[in-house]
Amino acid sequence: MLIDVLGTSREIILKLDPLDKEHSPLLLVGLTGGIACGKTSVSGMLRELGTPIIDADELVHLALSARGAAVEPIVKHFGSELKQEDGGIDRAALADRVFDDEDERRALESIVHPMVTAESRRRIEEIAREGAYEFVVYDAALLVETGRHDDFHRLIVVTTTTEIQFQRLVERSGLGADEAGARIRAQMPLAEKESVADYVIDNSRSWRETREQVADLHQRLLEDAALHAAGRPLPPRR
């Protein structure tokens, strides 16, 4: 799990409790990718096709925002100076506190991860009760790095070329060439993520071609979900 700490280049990996894959009536699908690969765009395309999306980073942000469930426990442990005027947590200051301190990172995990896991499960259960969907997509960064890809029946990895990653980081985030290159090099190689994926979306092509890939992916996930609902094993997809 990644807390995208706004205003800094620091990233905090939170190890969350596993989802209950074995007892889920829905096909659980993980969606991840590398930095600036277009995971959010693919998530949006799936949403347009009627797929329910659970955004794990959004849940973390909600927990740290004003009136979020994690605010008071974090203030109690880390101090009131982390609380902003709007009542939320100063994510940049929090990152500075825990980034190089393993004990403090674990303390943060102990506060945040039960809340995020509980909310993820609640949303999955709510979607299942509606009975209108065959599968749900869980959109999260660093699923492979934290080993959480094993929580899902299927894993989608969004990929692109290093050159496009670099270009997007520079244009989108305003990073200098050195910093953009450093961020890319600091990540797990995309080939390693692809090696454990059931489906790979190549987002180095045109927007139209990416949409075509996502439409095909959606159909295949419907097929997978039908097999899962019937209690049949899922075939290899790569």
C-alpha positions in Angstrom: 0.0 0.0 0.0 1.3 3.4 -0.9 0.6 6.6 0.9 1.3 9.2 -1.8 2.5 11.9 0.5 1.5 15.1 -1.3 4.2 17.7 -1.6 7.1 15.4 -1.2 9.0 12.7 -3.1 8.7 10.3 -0.3 6.6 7.2 -0.4 5.5 5.1 2.6 4.7 1.4 2.1 2.1 0.1 4.4 1.7 -3.6 4.7 -2.1 -4.3 5.0 -3.9 -7.4 6.2 -4.8 -9.8 3.4 -8.3 -9.8 1.8 -10.4 -12.9 2.2 -9.9 -14.3 -1.3 -11.0 -17.9 -0.5 -14.5 -16.9 0.7 -15.2 -14.0 -1.7 -18.3 -14.5 -3.9 -16.8 -11.9 -6.3 -13.7 -12.4 -8.4 -11.1 -10.2 -6.7 -8.9 -8.4 -9.3 -5.8 -6.5 -8.4 -4.7 -3.6 -10.6 -1.2 -2.2 -10.3 1.7 -0.9 -12.4 4.8 1.2 -12.4 5.1 4.9 -11.9 3.7 7.0 -14.8 2.5 3.9 -16.6 -1.1 4.9 -16.7 -2.7 2.7 -14.1 -5.2 5.4 -13.2 -6.2 5.8 -16.8 -6.9 2.0 -17.1 -8.8 2.1 -13.9 -11.0 4.9 -15.3 -11.6 2.9 -18.5 -12.7 -0.1 -16.5 -15.0 2.1 -14.5 -16.6 3.4 -17.7 -17.3 -0.2 -18.6 -19.3 -0.6 -15.4 -16.6 -2.1 -13.2 -16.7 -1.3 -9.5 -13.3 0.1 -8.4 -11.9 0.2 -4.9 -9.0 2.7 -4.8 -6.7 1.8 -1.9 -4.8 5.0 -1.9 -8.1 6.9 -1.7 -9.0 5.0 1.4 -5.7 5.9 3.0 -6.2 9.6 2.1 -9.7 9.5 3.6 -8.4 8.0 6.8 -5.9 10.9 7.1 -8.2 13.7 6.0 -10.3 15.9 8.3 -12.7 13.7 10.4 -10.8 10.6 9.1 -10.7 7.6 11.5 -6.9 7.7 11.6 -6.5 11.4 12.6 -6.9 11.2 16.3 -4.8 8.0 16.8 -2.0 9.5 14.7 -2.1 12.8 16.7 -2.1 10.8 19.9 1.0 8.9 18.9 3.0 11.3 16.8 1.9 14.7 18.3 -0.5 17.5 17.6 1.9 19.3 15.3 0.9 16.9 12.6 -2.7 18.1 12.6 -3.5 20.7 10.0 -5.9 23.6 10.4 -8.5 21.8 8.4 -8.4 18.9 10.8 -6.5 16.5 8.6 -3.0 15.1 8.9 0.0 16.9 7.3 1.2 14.0 5.1 4.5 15.6 4.3 5.4 16.0 8.0 4.2 12.4 8.6 6.4 11.2 5.9 9.4 12.9 7.5 8.6 11.3 10.8 8.4 7.7 9.6 10.4 7.5 6.4 13.7 6.5 8.0 12.3 5.1 11.3 11.1 1.5 11.2 9.5 1.6 14.6 7.5 4.7 13.7 6.6 3.2 10.4 5.2 0.1 12.2 3.3 2.4 14.6 1.7 4.1 11.6 0.9 0.7 10.0 -0.8 -0.4 13.2 -3.0 2.6 13.1 -3.9 2.8 9.5 -3.9 -0.7 8.1 -6.8 -2.2 10.1 -8.9 0.8 9.1 -8.1 0.5 5.4 -8.5 -3.3 5.3 -11.8 -3.1 7.1 -13.1 -0.4 4.8 -11.9 -2.4 1.7 -13.7 -5.5 3.0 -16.8 -3.5 3.8 -16.9 -2.1 0.3 -16.3 -5.5 -1.3 -19.1 -7.0 0.8 -21.4 -4.2 -0.1 -20.7 -4.7 -3.8 -21.3 -8.4 -3.4 -24.7 -7.8 -1.6 -25.9 -5.6 -4.5 -25.6 -8.7 -6.7 -25.1 -6.5 -9.8 -21.4 -7.3 -10.4 -19.3 -10.3 -11.2 -16.0 -8.9 -10.1 -14.4 -6.0 -8.3 -11.1 -4.3 -9.1 -8.8 -3.2 -6.3 -6.6 -0.4 -7.5 -3.3 0.0 -5.6 0.3 0.8 -6.1 3.1 -1.6 -4.9 0.9 -4.7 -4.8 3.7 -6.9 -6.0 6.4 -5.2 -3.9 4.4 -5.9 -0.7 3.3 -9.4 -1.8 -0.3 -8.4 -1.7 -0.9 -9.6 -5.3 -1.5 -13.0 -3.8 -4.7 -11.6 -2.2 -6.4 -11.6 -5.6 -7.7 -14.1 -8.1 -6.4 -12.1 -11.0 -3.6 -9.5 -11.3 -3.5 -6.8 -13.9 -0.2 -4.9 -14.5 -0.2 -1.7 -16.5 3.1 -1.2 -18.3 4.9 1.1 -20.7 8.4 1.9 -21.9 11.0 3.6 -19.7 11.1 6.5 -22.2 7.4 7.1 -21.9 7.6 6.9 -18.1 10.4 9.5 -18.1 8.5 11.8 -20.5 5.3 11.6 -18.4 7.1 12.3 -15.2 8.8 15.3 -16.5 5.7 16.7 -18.2 3.1 15.8 -15.6 5.0 16.3 -12.4 7.5 19.0 -13.5 10.4 16.9 -12.3 13.9 17.5 -13.6 15.6 14.8 -15.7 17.8 13.5 -12.8 14.9 13.2 -10.3 12.6 11.6 -12.9 15.2 9.0 -13.7 16.0 8.4 -10.1 12.3 7.7 -9.3 12.0 5.2 -12.2 15.2 3.4 -11.1 14.1 3.2 -7.5 11.0 1.1 -8.5 10.8 -2.6 -9.0 11.5 -3.3 -12.7 8.3 -3.6 -14.7 9.4 -7.0 -16.0 9.3 -8.4 -12.5 5.7 -7.2 -12.1 4.7 -8.6 -15.5 6.1 -12.0 -14.5 3.4 -12.5 -11.9 0.6 -10.8 -13.8 -2.4 -12.6 -15.3 -3.0 -9.7 -17.6 -0.7 -7.0 -18.9 -2.0 -3.8 -20.4 0.7 -2.2 -22.7 0.0 1.5 -22.3 2.9 2.6 -24.6 0.6 2.7 -27.6 -2.2 5.0 -28.7 -5.2 5.9 -26.5 -7.4 3.9 -28.8 -5.2 0.8 -28.6 -5.2 1.0 -24.8 -9.0 1.2 -24.8 -9.2 -1.8 -27.1 -6.9 -3.8 -24.7 -9.1 -2.8 -21.7 -12.3 -3.8 -23.5 -10.8 -7.2 -24.2 -9.6 -7.4 -20.6 -13.1 -6.7 -19.4 -14.5 -9.5 -21.4 -11.9 -11.9 -20.2 -12.6 -10.9 -16.6 -16.3 -11.6 -17.1 -15.3 -15.1 -18.3 -13.0 -15.5 -15.2 -15.8 -14.4 -12.9 -18.2 -16.9 -14.4 -15.7 -19.7 -13.7 -15.2 -18.4 -10.2 -18.9 -18.2 -9.5 -19.3 -21.8 -10.7 -16.4 -23.0 -8.4 -14.2 -23.9 -11.3 -10.5 -23.3 -11.5 -9.2 -20.3 -13.4 -7.1 -21.1 -16.4 -3.6 -19.5 -16.9 -3.9 -16.3 -18.9 -0.4 -15.4 -19.9 
